[in-house]
Amino acid sequence: MSEHSPLLLGADHAGFRLKESVKRHLLDQGLLVEDVTPEQIPDDDYPPIAHTVAEAVAHQDDRMGILICGSGFGMDMAANRVKGARAAVVRTVEEAVLARKDDHANILVLGGRMTDAEEANRITDAFLTTPYSQAERHMRRVDELDA
């Protein structure tokens, strides 16, 4: 993640509380954060939030995002419709590392109803600090995804 590009953060109503906790955690580390969550969240309208984050991340190589909804699945599906976005629903630190390293995930998706704040912070830290693998097989697969 670039020092000059803020980490993008977005949530729907079901992910709002966890998003606020993760946001505090990131800000406490001195990271730049841009929260694209609308001030008034419609009950179920997560696709525009996911699209905003995915579009920004997909068009800037060193940009990353975090999306949070109730299960993580809705945001994940919406974000992955944007070419170049590689969103991954993550429940464990190990999954965060693998999503970044092997699959070059650029958007972390958390389930606000599935993950507690402490675990979300550990997952987020692992996601943000794990570099992409440069192994030929991983590079080839990411190219196939982005094609």
C-alpha distance (Angstrom), angle and dihedral (degrees) to the residues before:
residue distance angle dihedral
M1 . . .
S2 3.77 . .
E3 3.78 119.1 .
H4 3.81 87.6 -131.4
S5 3.80 99.9 46.3
P6 3.76 114.5 77.5
L7 3.75 119.1 -133.1
L8 3.80 107.2 -107.1
L9 3.77 117.5 -129.4
G10 3.79 129.3 -173.0
A11 3.79 138.0 165.5
D12 3.76 142.3 172.1
H13 3.81 125.5 -137.7
A14 3.82 93.3 -77.5
G15 3.79 93.6 50.1
F16 3.79 98.6 39.2
R17 3.82 98.1 98.1
L18 3.82 94.1 48.0
K19 3.81 90.2 44.5
E20 3.80 90.4 56.3
S21 3.80 90.7 51.0
V22 3.82 93.4 48.0
K23 3.80 90.0 45.8
R24 3.82 91.5 54.6
H25 3.80 89.6 48.6
L26 3.81 91.7 52.2
L27 3.79 94.3 45.2
D28 3.82 90.3 48.9
Q29 3.81 86.8 58.8
G30 3.79 90.3 53.9
L31 3.81 94.9 -110.8
L32 3.78 121.7 150.3
V33 3.79 109.9 -114.8
E34 3.79 129.9 -173.2
D35 3.80 111.5 -165.1
V36 3.81 110.3 -157.0
T37 3.81 93.9 -179.8
P38 3.81 109.3 126.9
E39 3.81 115.3 -116.4
Q40 3.78 89.5 -124.4
I41 3.77 110.5 39.4
P42 3.80 117.1 -157.2
D43 3.79 110.8 -130.7
D44 3.80 98.9 -101.2
D45 3.78 108.9 1.6
Y46 3.79 101.6 120.6
P47 3.85 98.3 136.0
P48 3.83 95.7 78.9
I49 3.81 91.1 49.5
A50 3.81 91.7 49.8
H51 3.80 90.8 45.6
T52 3.82 92.4 52.6
V53 3.80 92.3 53.0
A54 3.81 94.7 41.0
E55 3.82 94.1 49.9
A56 3.80 92.4 51.0
V57 3.81 93.8 45.4
A58 3.81 95.2 43.9
H59 3.80 92.8 55.5
Q60 3.81 98.1 48.9
D61 3.81 117.9 55.4
D62 3.79 97.6 -150.0
R63 3.81 96.8 43.3
M64 3.80 123.2 107.8
G65 3.77 134.8 -172.9
I66 3.77 142.0 -164.7
L67 3.80 122.6 -148.6
I68 3.80 126.0 -173.5
C69 3.79 130.5 -170.6
G70 3.80 131.8 148.6
S71 3.81 98.8 -75.0
G72 3.80 100.2 5.1
F73 3.78 91.4 -123.7
G74 3.80 99.0 98.0
M75 3.79 94.0 50.7
D76 3.81 89.9 44.5
M77 3.79 93.4 53.0
A78 3.79 92.7 46.0
A79 3.82 94.9 47.1
N80 3.79 94.2 47.2
R81 3.80 91.3 59.0
V82 3.81 87.5 73.7
K83 3.81 112.2 86.5
G84 3.78 109.6 -117.6
A85 3.79 94.8 22.9
R86 3.78 112.8 116.3
A87 3.78 105.4 -172.7
A88 3.79 121.7 178.5
V89 3.79 129.7 -168.0
V90 3.78 104.2 -136.2
R91 3.81 129.0 -168.9
T92 3.82 101.9 167.7
V93 3.79 139.9 37.2
E94 3.81 89.7 -115.3
E95 3.81 90.7 55.4
A96 3.82 90.0 49.4
V97 3.79 91.2 54.0
L98 3.81 93.3 46.6
A99 3.81 93.8 45.5
R100 3.81 90.7 54.0
K101 3.78 99.7 36.8
D102 3.80 102.7 40.8
D103 3.81 103.4 23.8
H104 3.81 100.4 29.4
A105 3.81 92.0 -128.9
N106 3.79 111.0 -167.8
I107 3.80 97.5 -176.5
L108 3.79 124.0 55.3
V109 3.80 113.6 -152.6
L110 3.79 120.1 -161.7
G111 3.79 132.2 -174.0
G112 3.78 111.0 -126.6
R113 3.79 91.0 -158.8
M114 3.80 93.7 42.2
T115 3.80 106.0 45.6
D116 3.79 129.0 53.7
A117 3.80 120.2 -136.6
E118 3.80 96.0 -106.9
E119 3.80 93.3 52.6
A120 3.82 90.9 42.8
N121 3.81 89.5 56.8
R122 3.81 91.8 50.6
I123 3.80 90.7 47.4
T124 3.80 91.6 47.7
D125 3.80 92.8 49.9
A126 3.81 91.5 49.9
F127 3.80 91.9 47.3
L128 3.79 94.1 49.5
T129 3.80 95.8 46.0
T130 3.80 100.6 43.5
P131 3.80 113.5 96.8
Y132 3.78 124.7 -143.9
S133 3.78 116.2 -95.0
Q134 3.78 112.9 -113.8
A135 3.81 92.3 -157.3
E136 3.80 110.4 134.7
R137 3.81 93.8 -122.6
H138 3.81 92.3 54.0
M139 3.80 93.1 45.4
R140 3.82 90.4 49.5
R141 3.81 92.7 50.2
V142 3.80 93.1 48.4
D143 3.81 89.6 50.0
E144 3.80 88.2 52.0
L145 3.81 90.7 50.7
D146 3.79 92.4 49.3
A147 3.81 93.2 46.8
